[in-house]
Amino acid sequence: MNAALYEDQMRVTSIPYCTSKLVIFSGVPLAKDSYITNSGKYYVTIKADPDSIPVLPTLGQHWSVKGARQIENMEVGDYVMQQHTYESP
């Protein structure tokens, strides 16, 4: 069975974890080929080996990611948002 591939564009808003073996960064989804926020109902998280990505993430960067994703519902204050997680895309 092949896992479906998904694609998201995002603007990096946080980098909660960064070591020599793993970097985790999150951001808001962007409309394709634009700087405008696509949706306020979910956010994108990427977990990757720093050696497998072209550069280390920095706040404000725009990233395009393609791969298998997991979707989880996360409580943020009084709201429930979806977290789209890509691992080693």
ChimeraX attribute file (.defattr): number of C-alpha atoms within 10 A of each C-alpha:
attribute: neighborCount
match mode: 1-to-1
recipient: residues
	/A:1	3
	/A:2	5
	/A:3	8
	/A:4	8
	/A:5	10
	/A:6	12
	/A:7	13
	/A:8	18
	/A:9	22
	/A:10	26
	/A:11	22
	/A:12	21
	/A:13	18
	/A:14	16
	/A:15	16
	/A:16	9
	/A:17	10
	/A:18	16
	/A:19	9
	/A:20	8
	/A:21	9
	/A:22	14
	/A:23	19
	/A:24	20
	/A:25	21
	/A:26	22
	/A:27	22
	/A:28	22
	/A:29	26
	/A:30	21
	/A:31	13
	/A:32	14
	/A:33	9
	/A:34	11
	/A:35	13
	/A:36	13
	/A:37	14
	/A:38	16
	/A:39	11
	/A:40	11
	/A:41	12
	/A:42	19
	/A:43	20
	/A:44	23
	/A:45	24
	/A:46	19
	/A:47	17
	/A:48	18
	/A:49	17
	/A:50	18
	/A:51	12
	/A:52	11
	/A:53	12
	/A:54	7
	/A:55	8
	/A:56	12
	/A:57	20
	/A:58	13
	/A:59	13
	/A:60	12
	/A:61	11
	/A:62	19
	/A:63	14
	/A:64	13
	/A:65	16
	/A:66	13
	/A:67	15
	/A:68	17
	/A:69	21
	/A:70	11
	/A:71	13
	/A:72	13
	/A:73	12
	/A:74	12
	/A:75	11
	/A:76	9
	/A:77	7
	/A:78	6
	/A:79	9
	/A:80	13
	/A:81	16
	/A:82	17
	/A:83	19
	/A:84	19
	/A:85	21
	/A:86	22
	/A:87	14
	/A:88	17
	/A:89	18
